[in-house]
Structures are given as structure tokens and as C-alpha cells.
Amino acid sequence: MDSFIKRFKTNPWLLIIVIFLLGAVSYKYLSAFLADRELNISNNRWDKLLLVLSQVDKNYVDTVNYKEITEQSIPYILEKLDPHSVYLAPEELKSADEQLQGNFDGIGIQFNVPNDSAVVINVIPGGPSERAGILSGDRLVRVNGEIVAGVKMNQDSLVSRLRGKSGSMVKVDVKRYGVKELVSFDIKRDKIPVKSVDVAYMINDTLGYIKLSKFTRTSHNEFMESILKLRKEGMKSLVFDLRGNSGGYLDQALLLSNEFLNKGDLIVYMKGTHRPRQDFHADNTGKCRDISLKVIIDEGSASSSEIFAGAIQDNDRGIIVGRRSFGKGLVQEPIYFSDNSGIRLTVARFYTPTGRSIQKPYDKNYREDILERYRHGEMMNADSIRKNDSLIYTTPKGKIVYGGGGITPDIFVPVDTSGINQFFVSVSNMGMTFRFSARMADEYRQALNKIKSMNELNKFFSEINFEQRFLSYAKSNGISPRKGEWEESRELINNHIRAFIGRYTPLDDNAFYPILLELDNMVLAAIGQ
């Protein structure tokens, strides 16, 4: 066996180079190339690839940069399989795993960058920054001596400078409101928890609301802690918001579904060519079986979100509100390599309890599917949702549900365009509500830091006149509403400003979301049903 084949057996990734070659050489000429050299191809499916790689290794005119070609070619290979089999280089894999594991190494702050400088909006309780003395409202000026304010540094670059190995040190210089000189901190990085429950609060005396942003290793525990908190506050019914939740760990979706279903209820099943059918059933240990449930989904809800929504809908356990979900029903299995890279390889498909495939067709327009939904009116009208009459299924109580990709809601809610006009679009495109809110937070820092409840926050808003100040601020930036535009968009813009300012208080997301959701047509639809 020649040297290349031996190398391939110890370095299987070399196989990927063939994709690079096949992109430039047609099958016809490749066959002739092999035939001319009297190379035999057996029935082994990989023989031709090995032969091509062998010829490259022995005969190619220049030295082959195997690593570079491999890194460029692996994504191409997986892309030809399906849209969700992906290759992750070491840094990408680390970042992806951190998001799903529920923690990362860092200093424990959340910040926004409203005007070319990062403003701390939240210090994670018990984290390194809180222990060091960083406060909400501090502006980051230097990190390890490097200027990071006023230099148009993007957020990802700043994050990479703040994060690092647990136990390592980072020096941060901040500008603090009311303090003339910069304040310096030496912070020891540590494990920082990443929450997946964005917010949990009571909408009214008996209706609770929980928003889950992703399915991480800690999602079930976070959810149940939220349920316990809301039960103590009188919750009998729940609005569970999965909008924009692109999924995550399967076991977390199963655990959450199990909390609401009865013994023996099928949650989901999966099967593939190399994976025999596997069913997942509820075991009757769920602690939320007495809670009335409404689940909100949209076109950004995918994978584990769709498993949960499908299980609830197909078992007639709750009402699904919103718009048709993304349609990602392919099961990815992680495979890790010794260089700390890895792949997420599709090994099976998910099916809801009635037998519906969650996965939408992945044809040439797969990447433009959401845009196509807008084009043919699906985002505005339930009648425009494309349904496949050959894929009709029936729930135990006789409700008709459709296969063909994604979960179609029981109650359709269109995209809300109320209050949106040219003035609103202009100020939004320039981030003015966000930047104005940061300015107001700076001016009222001391008062905002003392706010501990929504009643106190609403009292604060009633005592300041930010409407006229915002209009003056917009005008100073070259934008003024035309006749009737302010009256049309006033409520929406004020809502956004109040929500953003609320985030600069100790309430953080517990102010941001309740304010923002006051005008949310999906939440209002769920409350009204």
C-alpha cells in the first residue's frame, strides 16, 4: 500500500480533499484519469476516493496544503448532505458547546454598545465582576491596557478580550458616573452561568409567563425553578414563549414535555437509515400536568422547540399560538476530533406523536424559506399557509394537524405592523431608541439603581418627560416625523424606550420583557384565549 493510503488510515480527514478535486474535475475526466493509469476500482464505496487521493499525493505538481484544503472542504461535503450537518472548527465548536452547556469562562457582565463604547447593563450576581466591584452603568474604556472605547470595536472583539481561561486575570478600566478619574479593576475570570430562561413573571393574578431562549443543559432545572416561583404567586395557567428558540439538547425538550403529559403519552420518535425507530414516552412524573398551557411559536422556533410544541399539540394538551415554526426535524449527533474540531452529523428524523415529520423539504430554496413565506403572504394571513392535503393527521380528540414541515399553530397571529411607519423605521435603523435610552440611563443613574419594583419604575416614568426629549434627540440627528407619524408610532416608540431604560435598573429583564410584551400581539392573543 502506498504512502498516502497509510497516511489516510492514520489521518482520515485527508479523505475530504477529494471534494476539492471533484469541484474542478468532472466525473468523465476523472474516470479517464484513473483508467489511463490502469487503476482498479472495486465495489468498496470509498475505493475511488482513496485512489484519487493517492494520485494527488504521488503526482500533484506542487506541495499540497492538506490542512487548508481540509478546512475549506469539510463544510462543502456536509452541505451536500443536508442543511444541518455542519463542521465546526475548534473555536466555533468551543463557542457552540459553551452556549449549550450553560456556562462559559469570563468576567460575568452583560453590556450594550449604544454609542461606540460598552455600557455595563447587568452584573451577574456572585460572578467575578460583582466580586471585584463593577457596577451597572460603568463604561468599559480599557481592557488589559488596550483602549476599547471610541475605536469602533465590534462587540465580538470586545467579548473575546474579556473572556479567557477560568483563573486567569484581566485588568479592566471603567468610566463611572460621578467619578472624575478612571476606576481600575483586576478581575479573575471564572465559570459564568448562562441562563436559558430569559424571564418568568405573572401577567395577572393566575396567568404566568415564561420565555425560554434555548434548550441548554440547565433548561429543565431553570424552568422548574421558575414554575415553583410562579406557583407561589398564584399561577394556574402558563404562557410558554418559544419564539426565536432554535433548539438545543433533545433530553431537555423531553424533560419539559414530560412535565405536562400523562403516563404513556408519546412525546416524539426518531428514526433513520442507521438508527432504528426510538420512541420517547411520558412517565407520569410531571409536576405541571394541572397547569393550563399555551405555547407561543414563530418561524424562528426550531428543533427542540418544535418537539415540545408538537408533543403538546398532538396530545391535545395545550393551545399553540403564533406562526408556523421553522421546520427543523433532523437529528444531529456530535462527533469530536482530536484537534478539538468536530461535526454535527444528521443521523435521523424527528416525528411528532401523530406521525408528522417536523422537517420541511430542503430543496434549492431552503435558505430562503422564511423570505418566501413573507412573499406569498403566510406571515400576514393564515389562509396563505401552504398545507399538504396528502399529509393530514388527526389528534386523539379529532383535531386536524398537517405534516410537511414545522408546527402550524392552532391560533394564527400575523406579523404586527401597527405603529410602524417611515419615522419609526428611520429611528430604528439608526438605533436611536436604544442610544437615547442609554443617555437617559446615564442621566438618571442614581435614581434607576434604587428601583426595585415595576411600580417604582412606572412612577419614575411618570415623573420624567422623555417624549419631547426623544423628539429633540431625533431631530438633532436629522430625523423628524412627518404629519401624523408621531401620533401613529408614539405608543410603540415609548414602549421600546421604557423597556430599554428598564434594563438599566436592578430589575433588568424582569422590567424589559413585561414592558415590551405590553404591546406584543402574540402574548395578547394568548391571554385572550
Buried (B, 14 or more C-beta within 10 A) or exposed (E): EEEBBEBBEEEEBBBBBBBBBBEEBEEEEBEEBBEEEEBEEEEEEEEBBBBBBBBBBEEEEEEBEBEEBBBBBBBBBBEEEBBBBBBBBEEEBBBBBBBBBBBBBBBBBBBBBBBEBBBBBBBBEEBBBBBBEBBBBBBBBBBEEEEBBEEEBEEEEBBEBBBBEBEEEBEBBBBBBEEEEEBEBEBEBBBBBBBBBBBBBBBEEEBBBBBBBBBBBBBBBBBBEBBEBBBEEEBEBBBBBBBBBBBBBBBBBBBBBBBBBBEEBBBBBBBBEEEEEEEBBBEEEBEBBEBBBBBBBBBBBBBBBBBBBBBBBBBEBBBBBBBBBBBBBBBBEEEEBEEEBBBBBBBBBBBBBBEBBBBBEBEEEBEEBEEEBEEEEBBBEBEBBEBEEEBBBEBEEEEEBBBBBBBBBBBBBBBEEEBBBEBBEBBBEBBBBBBBBBBBBBEBBEBBBEBEEBEBBBEBBEEEEBEEBBBEBBEEBEBBBEEEBBEBBBEBBBBBBBBBBBBBBBBBBBBBBBBBBEBBBBBBBBBEE
